[in-house]
Amino acid sequence: MATADLAACEAVHDPRTLQRVRERMVDADTASALAETFKMLGDPTRVRVLNALAQEELCVCDLASLLGSSESAVSHQLRLLRSARLVRTRRSGRLIFYTLDDDHIRQLFALGLEHVTELQR
């Protein structure tokens, strides 16, 4: 909030409070990276892919079968999720298996799902 905006606001502002918050705020690059992560969750197909991978490590053909989609379409979504570091791969011979990148992603997904299901009750 700019100083001019504060003058128009009728609330009493403690400069120490604002300074504490300012010191803990994320920088623009971090905010952008976090927004990109959440943007990846903005597509229902990617959410379903993450949901499946939160349960088991799967290959593209298994994911395509679960989603009722083509392997090409699933591969495209997986490329996006990999570039956002939400999923990672493991090669076994000619097959590539996908899983969530780490436990942070599993927790993020679980918390989001919990929030949504609470809203639906």
DADAKA-V264626 format. One record per helix or strand. SS is the DSSP state (H for helix, E for strand). FROM is the first residue (numbers start at 1). TO is the last residue. Records with the same first field share a line. If there is no record, write none. Layout:
# DADAKA-V264626
SS->FROM-TO, FROM-TO
This chain:
# DADAKA-V264626
H->3-8, 15-24, 28-40, 44-55, 60-67, 71-83, 103-119
E->58-59, 87-92, 95-100
